[in-house]
């Protein structure tokens, strides 16, 4: 296995591709959990000040809030997966 730049652990040992993939998957999972928490808090808040207070108590930074907004706006631009109503043919 060849070591790449930036692919060593804190003690200097190389990190395998499997470990790197696991670390990236965990980072993605934690990001999704924080984003989800921001959305739940925003939905349950009384107003913007309440939302800011709750987010700061949980230590959710502005970058997580911005990412939640970006994800929401990009997902709303995506085609809807909701069922479309079928046109019924009228019997004559």
N, C-alpha and C positions, 0 to 999 in steps of 0.2 A: 504494500500500500504506500502510495506516495503522499507526503504531507503537502498541503497547499498553504499559501499565506493566509493567516487568519484562521487556520483550522486547528489550533492547539488550545488545550485547556489552560487553566490558570497556572498549573504546575509545569507546563511546557510539553506535556505528552500529547501526541496527535489524537485528534478526534476522528472516529471512523465516520463514514458516510451514513451508516445506520443511526449512530448517535446524533449526527447533525440533523438528519431528517426528523428524529424524535423531538429534538429541541425546537426545531421550527414548527412542528405540529403542536407542541405544548404552547409555544408563544401565540400561535394563531388561536388556539382554544381559549387562552386567557384573554386575548383581545376580544374575542366574540362574547365572552362572559361579561367583561367590563362594558362593552357596547350594549348588551342586553340589559344590564343593570341601569345604565343611563336612561334607556327607553322606559323601563318600568318606573323609575323615580320620576321622570318627566310626566308620565301619565298619571301618577298618583299625587303629584304636587298640587297645592292650592293655587299658586301663582309662581311667577318667575323667581321672586326672592326666596320662596320656600324651596324651589328646585335647586337654586344655587347653594343654599345652606345645606341641604341634604347631600348634594354631590360633594361639597367640600368636607363634610363630616366623614364621608366614606373614602376620601382621598382620590376621587376620580378627577383627573386633571382635564384641562380644556382640550387637550389633543384627543382624548377619548370622546368628548362631547362633539367635537368637530367631525370625528370619524363616524359617529352615529348619525350626524346630520347628512354627511356625504353618502353614507350607505342608504339612508332613507330616500334621498333624492335620486340616487342612481337606481334603486330598486323600483321606484315609482315610474321611472322612464322605461323600465323593461316591460315587455309584453305581459299582460295579465294572464295568470294561470287559472283564473276563475272560469267556471263553466259558462259557455255561451248558451243563450236560449235558442232553442231550435224553432225554425219557422214551421208552422203546421200547415199542411195543405188542407184547403177547405174542400169538402166533398160537395159536388154540385148536384 
